[in-house]
Amino acid sequence: MIYEHEIPSGSRLYFGKSAKLKREIENSSAKILEDLGFNEIVTPLFSYHQHNIFNDSRVLVRINDALNSPVSLRADSTVDVVRIVTKRLSRSENSKKWFYIQPIFTYPTVEVHQIGAEIIDATLEEVANIAIKILKEQKINSSFQLANIAIAHILVNNYGFLLEDIKNIKLEKILNSNYSWISSLVNIETINDLNDLSIYPDDIKAELEKIKNIAQKIEIDNILISPLYYAPMRYYNSLVFRSFEGNRLYATGGVYKIDDVQGGGFAIYTDAIIAKKMQRV
């Protein structure tokens, strides 16, 4: 029996102190982004093309529109924001910097509140440093992980590794190869581990150089380097980052190509910040 006052598992309920805290986090973040020249956008709750975004489209909550065409609840904001601002608003709005404060929804009843930003023609350090600035404003001290999706694709396309093994971090299978440098690649953790890249083939070396160069421009200490981390979004094609503490994820972001548009962005996970701050109360 489902009681009238119950809420679905994975949905969010904020009231009193937590509701006030949510509003303060969003207002503070919006102020930072507006001061940096961002314009705000709110995208539709429903979308036609979310199935093209995820490696596993089973995460989508699906329905049909009035013409019986399949649509889904918004499970990601990045692609919709980029397509809307470049294809619908480009003539009337001459801006390359946009932010949004809105939830996403995944199957079956999971609701995640986000503060996100997208910049057309962005660099990784640009979006990463803005995300770090917002987290620092909220007094969030977390680990910062930097990776490069291109390395996984090179391993698959040029060296015969399986993408599923990389996605699922099957280290035993990855290490069981004939390449002498794979163990060193797997064990990279710090910027210092990138000082000597001479043991790697040129294609891998070039992508590690990108990580090394960007890491020196990111305004945070103790960056964790994870060359084999693989982000679940299809549009990421190069450098990505995560901010986390234990199992609590505070932010994700990276650079991407959507259609013919190069850009970069991030999402701040408001629910995680609220949970951390409520622990301190």
C-alpha positions in Angstrom: 0.0 0.0 0.0 1.3 3.5 -0.9 0.3 6.2 1.5 -0.9 9.6 0.3 2.1 11.3 1.9 4.8 9.0 0.5 7.2 10.2 -2.2 8.8 7.9 -4.8 12.3 6.5 -4.1 15.0 8.8 -5.5 12.8 11.9 -5.5 13.6 14.9 -3.5 11.9 16.7 -0.6 13.3 19.8 0.9 11.6 21.9 3.7 12.5 24.3 6.3 16.3 24.6 6.7 17.1 22.4 3.7 14.7 24.3 1.4 16.3 27.6 2.5 19.8 26.1 2.0 18.9 25.0 -1.5 17.7 28.5 -2.4 20.9 30.1 -0.9 23.2 27.8 -2.8 21.4 28.5 -6.1 21.3 32.2 -5.5 24.9 32.4 -4.6 25.9 30.3 -7.6 23.7 32.3 -10.0 25.4 35.5 -8.7 28.9 34.1 -9.5 27.9 33.0 -12.9 26.1 36.3 -13.8 29.2 38.2 -12.6 31.2 36.1 -15.0 29.0 37.1 -17.9 26.7 34.1 -18.1 23.0 34.3 -19.2 20.4 32.1 -17.7 18.3 29.5 -19.6 15.6 27.1 -18.5 15.1 24.3 -21.0 11.9 22.2 -21.5 11.3 19.3 -19.1 10.6 17.0 -22.1 13.1 16.2 -24.9 13.1 14.2 -28.2 16.8 13.3 -28.4 17.9 12.2 -25.0 18.4 8.7 -26.2 21.4 9.9 -28.3 23.2 11.2 -25.2 23.6 8.1 -23.0 25.6 4.9 -23.6 22.7 3.2 -21.8 19.3 4.7 -22.8 17.5 2.5 -20.2 18.1 5.4 -17.7 15.4 7.5 -19.5 11.9 8.0 -18.3 9.9 7.7 -21.6 6.5 8.9 -22.7 4.8 9.9 -26.0 3.8 13.3 -27.3 0.4 14.2 -28.9 1.5 12.6 -32.3 2.7 9.5 -30.5 6.3 10.3 -31.1 8.6 9.1 -28.3 9.9 11.8 -25.9 11.6 11.5 -22.5 12.0 13.5 -19.3 15.1 15.6 -19.3 18.0 13.3 -18.1 20.7 15.7 -19.2 20.7 19.4 -19.9 24.0 19.9 -21.9 22.9 18.8 -25.3 19.5 20.6 -25.2 21.2 23.8 -24.0 23.8 23.7 -26.7 21.4 22.9 -29.5 18.8 25.5 -28.4 21.3 28.4 -28.0 23.1 27.6 -31.3 20.1 26.7 -33.5 17.2 28.7 -32.0 18.7 31.6 -30.2 21.9 32.4 -32.2 20.3 35.2 -34.2 18.6 36.9 -31.2 21.1 36.2 -28.4 24.8 36.8 -29.1 26.1 34.9 -26.1 28.4 31.9 -25.7 28.0 31.5 -22.0 24.8 30.1 -20.5 23.8 28.6 -17.1 20.8 26.8 -15.8 19.4 25.8 -12.4 17.0 22.8 -13.0 16.6 19.1 -12.1 17.2 16.1 -14.3 15.2 12.8 -14.1 16.3 9.2 -14.7 14.5 5.9 -14.5 12.6 4.9 -12.5 12.0 7.9 -10.2 15.4 9.6 -9.6 15.5 13.4 -9.4 18.8 15.3 -9.3 19.0 19.1 -8.8 21.8 20.7 -10.8 23.5 24.1 -11.3 25.1 23.8 -14.7 26.9 26.0 -17.2 27.9 25.7 -20.9 30.5 27.8 -22.8 30.8 27.6 -26.6 34.5 27.2 -27.6 35.5 26.7 -23.9 38.8 25.3 -22.6 38.8 22.7 -19.9 40.6 24.9 -17.4 38.0 27.6 -18.0 35.0 25.5 -17.0 36.9 23.6 -14.3 38.0 26.8 -12.5 34.5 28.2 -12.5 33.1 24.9 -11.0 35.9 25.0 -8.4 35.0 28.7 -7.6 31.4 27.7 -6.9 32.3 24.8 -4.7 34.8 26.9 -2.8 32.1 29.5 -2.2 30.0 26.7 -0.6 33.0 25.6 1.6 33.2 22.2 -0.1 36.6 20.6 0.1 36.8 17.6 -2.1 39.0 15.5 -4.3 39.4 16.7 -7.9 39.9 14.0 -10.6 41.2 14.8 -14.1 40.9 12.4 -17.0 41.0 12.2 -20.8 38.3 10.2 -22.6 40.4 10.1 -25.8 42.9 7.7 -24.1 40.2 5.0 -23.7 39.3 5.3 -27.4 42.9 5.1 -28.5 43.4 1.9 -26.4 40.3 0.4 -28.1 40.9 1.6 -31.6 44.7 1.2 -31.8 45.7 -1.4 -29.3 42.8 -3.9 -29.1 41.5 -3.2 -25.6 37.8 -3.6 -24.9 35.8 -0.5 -24.0 33.6 -2.4 -21.6 36.7 -3.5 -19.6 37.8 0.2 -19.4 34.3 1.4 -18.4 34.0 -1.2 -15.7 37.6 -0.8 -14.5 38.5 -4.5 -15.1 42.2 -3.9 -14.2 43.1 -7.6 -14.3 42.1 -7.9 -18.0 43.6 -4.5 -18.9 46.9 -5.4 -17.3 47.0 -8.7 -19.0 48.4 -7.3 -22.2 51.7 -7.4 -24.1 52.3 -3.7 -23.9 55.0 -2.9 -21.4 53.7 0.6 -20.7 50.1 -0.3 -19.8 51.0 -0.9 -16.1 52.6 2.5 -15.9 49.5 4.1 -17.5 47.1 2.4 -15.1 49.2 3.5 -12.1 49.3 7.2 -13.0 47.8 9.2 -10.1 49.5 12.5 -9.7 50.9 15.3 -11.9 54.4 14.1 -11.0 53.6 10.8 -12.6 53.4 12.7 -15.9 56.9 14.1 -15.8 58.5 11.4 -18.0 56.2 10.3 -20.8 59.0 8.8 -23.0 57.8 5.2 -22.4 54.4 5.7 -24.1 53.6 5.5 -27.8 53.1 8.9 -29.5 49.3 8.7 -29.6 49.0 8.0 -25.8 51.8 10.4 -25.0 50.0 13.3 -26.8 46.8 12.8 -24.7 48.8 12.6 -21.5 50.5 15.8 -22.4 47.1 17.5 -22.6 46.3 16.3 -19.1 49.6 17.6 -17.8 49.3 21.0 -19.4 45.7 21.5 -18.2 46.5 20.3 -14.7 49.0 23.1 -14.3 46.2 25.6 -15.1 43.5 24.3 -12.7 43.3 26.4 -9.5 43.2 23.5 -7.0 45.8 21.4 -5.2 46.3 17.7 -5.2 44.7 16.8 -8.5 44.1 13.1 -9.0 45.0 12.0 -12.5 43.0 9.0 -13.8 43.9 8.3 -17.4 41.4 5.4 -17.8 38.3 7.0 -16.3 35.5 6.9 -18.8 32.5 9.4 -18.5 29.1 8.0 -19.4 28.1 10.8 -21.7 28.6 10.3 -25.5 29.4 13.9 -26.2 32.6 14.0 -24.1 35.5 13.4 -26.4 38.6 14.7 -24.6 39.4 16.2 -21.1 36.9 15.6 -18.3 36.8 16.2 -14.5 35.0 15.2 -11.4 34.9 16.6 -7.8 33.9 14.1 -5.1 34.3 13.1 -1.5 33.9 9.4 -0.9 30.8 8.3 -2.7 29.4 11.8 -2.8 29.7 13.5 -6.2 29.8 17.3 -6.2 30.5 18.2 -9.8 31.3 16.8 -13.2 32.4 18.5 -16.4 34.5 18.5 -19.5 35.0 19.6 -23.1 32.8 18.1 -25.8 31.6 18.2 -29.4 27.9 18.3 -30.0 26.9 18.3 -33.7 29.6 20.7 -35.1 29.8 22.7 -31.9 32.9 22.6 -29.7 32.2 23.6 -26.1 32.7 22.9 -22.4 30.6 22.8 -19.3 29.9 21.4 -15.9 27.2 20.4 -13.5 27.2 21.1 -9.8 25.1 18.6 -7.9 23.1 20.7 -5.5 21.6 17.7 -3.6 25.1 16.6 -2.6 26.1 20.0 -1.3 22.8 20.2 0.7 23.5 16.8 2.2 27.0 17.8 3.2 25.9 21.1 4.8 23.0 19.5 6.6 25.5 17.2 8.3 27.2 20.3 9.8 24.0 21.7 11.2 
